[in-house]
């Protein structure tokens, strides 16, 4: 039975790794889709901690598939805390790390070791903060931690090694016969469209390695003392029917107590154990010299005994968790994003909810960052405040939002990004671009430059050109094409800022006129004739015409829809 459990654990880890790899974007008929046909966020849909925290913090029920979660809850009620020993990918990594950082076989008492109930107090603090509208589960949830580390650290590292070692081998005669098929396979099934780069990648890797390194002091240190998801499964599976039972043939040798990964078995009384800490690894059954231990739904022999430990959660510990969460709340809520005008460079992904709801739902898992084909989504740092730390922001200087891509909204596991079809996403305004005329080449140097206008992806160009007369550096008067922004058409994708040839860029995208903030509605009027002129590359007057109809949130009116229709187009992935 232990071999079967290990097989399930290894298979679960590789499934988790496969889902991360298969989330890579592929282009099909001009549209982007994830390579995997399986839900890329499967492990989050079976995570009660992240789901309930998002529900409590946002005061809403996200429109996500919760059927896998209900199935898992039923299994937890039947089998107890089996998830940690059978399915958790971080648990599998910890067990693997224990073969490198070997924990002591006979652990000595350590004064600095916390109480095993610390994870319950952490869970209580997360719940209290969620009730006050602050979602911090992403800092502690094991699935989020390992996803973030693999997305931002391990995957980019492996891709860089492959690109710099196997990639150049095509130039070596003889070797290329073998290297090229291998590299071609990796490009098709593992490598992303370009080398991924992420901020804070070393920090994410250090956190993961720190969790794995704790195994040097105690087996399953993270699971035993710190994991809030483990605490949730422990409390929910307290009365699981599948339990450890000890027969009368037990001679109290103590072998099972010494091998137990979570110290769930009392070393002085082998019959006595804590079902909340038992992860059903069945190591004790495998090593019992008397074959006195069984795991079953009911006793197979009348002599099989079960003796549970009491839950010794203290009032002081719970009050400390409550006090710590209440002290931390003001530091999290007093962020620049909460200011009346927010932060002008805080560009959220397409489909993002209003900032308060977005922060309440986002768990900082990095799924959207992994799916972004241009790696435009980066984890936010402290410039946006503690509450926004590690949440995704569009960073045009790193990458831009692909016009025909909806991957980020497809993979969000908690509904922080609203699901949009292709047409709705193309209309979603993440911000609006503007020019720095002191740096822009046509304005500062009186020289033609058409890069931003050429790369603008909207059907009616949001960046258009006007002819102006100016003198160049030699004093020669000539006509120059100078760009300007038609705010009504700009969606803030950031491609103009990304492709600008000026060092540091001369065009920037600001968080203004966003679709997600109705109070910043852009009031523009666009006539059908002006739009036609703009589509043909007309004048500034045509592009900025103000005539008849008013458009909310920076969108053209329905009667003058530059996208060719008044309704939403069907989802190309369906």
Buried (B, 14 or more C-beta within 10 A) or exposed (E): EEEEBBEBBEEBBEBBBEBBBBBBBBEEEEBBBBBBEEBBBBBBBBBBBBBBBBBBBBEBEBEBEBEBBEEBBEBBBEBBBBBBBBBBBBBBBBBBBBEEEEBEEEEEEEEEBEEBBBBBBBBBBBBBBBEEBBBBBBBBBBBBBBBBBBBBBBBBBBBEEBBEEBBEBEEEEEEBEEBBEEBEEBBEEBBBBEEBEBBBBEBBBBBBEEBBBBBBBBBBBBBBBBBBBBBBBBBBBBEBEBBBBBBEEBEBBBBBBBBBBBBBBBBEBBBBBBBBBBBBBBBBBBBBEBEBBBBEEEBEEEEBBEEEBEEEBEEEBBEBBBEBBEEBBEEBBEBBBBEEEBBBBBBBBBBBBBBBBBBBBBBBBBBBBBBBBBBBBBBBEEBBBBBBBBBBBBBBBBBBBBBBBBBBBBBBBBBBBBBBBBBBBBBBBBBBBBBBEEBBBBBEBBBEBEBBBEBBBBBBBBBBBBEBEBEEEEEEEEEBBBBBBBBBBBBBBBBBBBBBEBEEBBBBBBBBBBBBBEEBBBEBBBBBBBBBBBBEEBBBEBBBBEEBBEBEBBBBBEEBBBBEEEEBBEBBBE
